[in-house]
């Protein structure tokens, strides 16, 4: 009986949806997206932020998810560059809407 109770408790615990995994997966996808934009440059992420946009001009997507990555790297002249990579995901977080890199603020 004790083993049966432990089995059901374990089953219930691991069958719960883990939204943290989705967030981690999106963070990796965002990093890869920014990496593809600055090909062949190794960079470090100095700050990371996830937020939901309450207003968005495209009516096809309401409340997209925005990932902001502050990155630093050295360019070919060995000058330290500080940039901000922004990746927008659909509200369900499964697809990228757009991504771009700007100067860090």
SERO-4910 file (N, C-alpha, C, O; in steps of 0.05 Angstrom, whole numbers):
BEGIN
 pado doro    nc1    nc2    nc3   cac1   cac2   cac3    cc1    cc2    cc3    oc1    oc2    oc3
  Unk    A     16    -24      0      0      0      0     17     25      0     12     45    -14
  Unk    A     39     24     16     57     47     17     70     53    -10     72     76    -18
  Unk    A     78     31    -24     90     34    -50     70     46    -70     78     62    -88
  Unk    A     46     38    -68     25     48    -86     20     77    -81     17     93   -101
  Unk    A     20     86    -57     17    114    -50     40    131    -60     36    152    -71
  Unk    A     64    121    -57     88    134    -67     87    136    -98     94    157   -109
  Unk    A     78    115   -111     76    115   -140     56    137   -149     63    152   -168
  Unk    A     33    139   -137     13    159   -145     22    187   -139     17    206   -154
  Unk    A     36    191   -117     47    217   -110     68    225   -130     68    248   -139
  Unk    A     86    207   -138    106    213   -158     94    218   -185    103    236   -199
  Unk    A     74    203   -192     60    207   -217     47    235   -218     49    249   -238
  Unk    A     34    243   -197     21    269   -196     42    291   -196     37    312   -209
  Unk    A     64    287   -183     85    308   -182     97    313   -209    101    336   -217
  Unk    A    103    292   -224    117    295   -249     98    299   -273    107    305   -295
  Unk    A     73    296   -269     54    300   -291     44    329   -291     30    337   -310
  Unk    A     51    345   -272     44    373   -271     59    388   -293     83    382   -298
  Unk    A     46    407   -305     59    423   -326     81    441   -314     76    455   -294
  Unk    A    104    441   -325    126    457   -315    131    480   -334    143    477   -355
  Unk    A    121    504   -327    125    527   -344    153    538   -344    161    552   -362
  Unk    A    168    531   -323    196    539   -321    212    527   -345    230    540   -355
  Unk    A    206    503   -352    219    490   -374    215    506   -400    233    510   -416
  Unk    A    190    515   -405    184    530   -429    200    556   -429    210    565   -450
  Unk    A    201    569   -406    216    594   -404    246    590   -410    258    605   -424
  Unk    A    257    569   -399    285    562   -404    290    556   -434    310    564   -445
  Unk    A    271    542   -446    273    535   -474    272    560   -491    288    562   -510
  Unk    A    255    579   -485    253    604   -500    279    620   -496    288    633   -515
  Unk    A    291    620   -473    315    634   -468    338    623   -486    353    639   -497
  Unk    A    339    597   -489    359    585   -506    354    592   -535    372    598   -550
  Unk    A    329    591   -543    321    598   -571    328    628   -576    338    634   -598
  Unk    A    323    645   -557    329    674   -560    360    678   -563    368    693   -580
  Unk    A    375    664   -547    404    666   -549    414    656   -576    431    668   -588
  Unk    A    403    634   -586    411    624   -612    403    643   -634    417    647   -654
  Unk    A    380    656   -632    370    675   -652    389    699   -653    397    708   -675
  Unk    A    398    709   -630    416    732   -630    444    723   -640    457    738   -655
  Unk    A    452    699   -633    477    688   -643    477    686   -673    498    691   -686
  Unk    A    455    679   -685    453    677   -714    455    705   -727    464    707   -750
  Unk    A    448    726   -713    449    753   -724    477    764   -724    485    780   -741
  Unk    A    494    755   -705    522    764   -704    540    740   -707    553    731   -689
  Unk    A    540    730   -731    554    705   -737    583    706   -730    597    727   -733
  Unk    A    594    684   -721    622    680   -716    634    698   -695    658    703   -694
  Unk    A    617    709   -677    626    726   -655    617    713   -629    594    708   -625
  Unk    A    636    708   -612    630    698   -585    622    721   -567    636    741   -566
  Unk    A    600    718   -553    591    740   -536    583    729   -509    578    705   -506
  Unk    A    581    747   -490    572    740   -463    546    755   -458    542    778   -466
  Unk    A    527    742   -445    502    754   -437    506    766   -409    513    752   -390
  Unk    A    502    793   -407    506    806   -381    480    811   -367    479    814   -342
  Unk    A    458    811   -381    431    815   -368    410    801   -386    414    799   -410
  Unk    A    389    793   -373    368    779   -387    341    787   -375    339    789   -350
  Unk    A    321    792   -392    295    799   -381    273    787   -399    276    787   -424
  Unk    A    253    778   -386    229    767   -401    205    783   -392    201    787   -368
  Unk    A    189    793   -411    165    807   -403    144    803   -425    150    796   -448
  Unk    A    119    809   -418     97    807   -436     89    835   -444     84    852   -427
  Unk    A     87    840   -470     80    866   -480     50    869   -479     35    853   -490
  Unk    A     41    890   -465     12    895   -463      0    907   -488    -24    903   -494
  Unk    A     16    923   -502      7    934   -527     26    927   -549     51    926   -545
  Unk    A     15    921   -572     31    913   -595     16    921   -620     -8    915   -622
  Unk    A     29    935   -639     14    946   -662      2    925   -681    -17    930   -695
  Unk    A     14    901   -682      4    880   -699    -21    867   -686    -18    855   -665
  Unk    A    -44    869   -699    -68    858   -687    -69    828   -687    -86    816   -674
  Unk    A    -52    815   -703    -52    786   -704    -42    773   -678    -48    751   -671
  Unk    A    -25    789   -663    -14    778   -638    -21    797   -615    -13    821   -616
  Unk    A    -34    787   -596    -39    803   -572    -22    792   -549    -21    768   -544
  Unk    A     -8    810   -536     10    804   -514     33    785   -521     35    764   -509
  Unk    A     49    793   -541     73    776   -547     92    776   -523     92    794   -507
  Unk    A    109    756   -523    130    754   -502    156    765   -513    165    757   -534
  Unk    A    168    784   -498    193    796   -506    216    786   -489    214    787   -464
  Unk    A    237    778   -501    262    770   -488    283    791   -495    288    796   -519
  Unk    A    295    803   -475    316    823   -479    342    812   -467    344    805   -443
  Unk    A    363    811   -484    389    801   -475    409    823   -479    413    833   -501
  Unk    A    422    832   -458    444    851   -460    470    834   -464    476    816   -448
  Unk    A    484    840   -485    508    824   -492    532    842   -495    530    866   -501
  Unk    A    555    830   -491    581    844   -495    599    825   -511    598    801   -508
  Unk    A    615    838   -528    634    822   -544    656    841   -554    653    866   -553
  Unk    A    678    830   -563    699    846   -574    698    843   -605    697    821   -615
  Unk    A    699    866   -618    698    865   -647    726    860   -659    745    855   -644
  Unk    A    728    861   -685    754    855   -698    776    874   -691    800    867   -694
  Unk    A    769    898   -682    789    918   -673    795    915   -644    808    933   -632
  Unk    A    785    894   -631    788    889   -603    775    910   -585    784    915   -563
  Unk    A    754    922   -595    739    942   -580    715    928   -568    701    913   -581
  Unk    A    710    934   -542    688    922   -528    661    934   -538    658    959   -538
  Unk    A    643    918   -547    617    926   -557    596    918   -538    596    895   -528
  Unk    A    577    936   -532    554    930   -515    529    933   -532    523    954   -543
  Unk    A    514    911   -535    490    911   -551    467    899   -536    470    887   -515
  Unk    A    443    904   -546    419    892   -535    405    876   -557    398    888   -578
  Unk    A    400    851   -552    385    834   -570    357    831   -560    352    825   -537
  Unk    A    338    834   -578    310    832   -571    297    811   -589    300    812   -613
  Unk    A    283    793   -576    269    771   -591    240    771   -582    235    769   -558
  Unk    A    222    773   -601    193    772   -595    182    744   -602    186    734   -624
  Unk    A    168    733   -583    155    707   -587    124    711   -589    114    731   -578
  Unk    A    111    692   -601     82    692   -601     72    689   -573     87    680   -556
  Unk    A     47    696   -567     37    694   -539     39    666   -527     43    664   -503
  Unk    A     38    645   -544     41    618   -533     70    611   -529     77    591   -516
  Unk    A     89    628   -539    117    624   -535    130    603   -552    153    595   -548
  Unk    A    116    593   -573    126    572   -589    140    581   -615    155    566   -627
  Unk    A    136    606   -623    147    616   -648    158    644   -645    149    659   -628
  Unk    A    179    650   -661    190    676   -661    175    694   -681    171    686   -703
  Unk    A    168    718   -671    155    737   -689    177    754   -703    176    757   -728
  Unk    A    196    764   -688    217    781   -699    240    782   -679    237    776   -655
  Unk    A    263    790   -689    286    794   -672    304    815   -684    305    818   -708
  Unk    A    319    830   -667    337    850   -676    357    857   -654    354    849   -631
  Unk    A    378    871   -662    399    879   -644    401    909   -645    402    921   -667
  Unk    A    403    922   -622    406    951   -620    430    957   -603    442    940   -590
  Unk    A    438    983   -602    458    992   -584    448    990   -556    424    995   -551
  Unk    A    465    982   -537    456    980   -509    450   1008   -498    462   1027   -506
  Unk    A    431   1008   -479    423   1034   -468    431   1036   -439    425   1057   -427
***
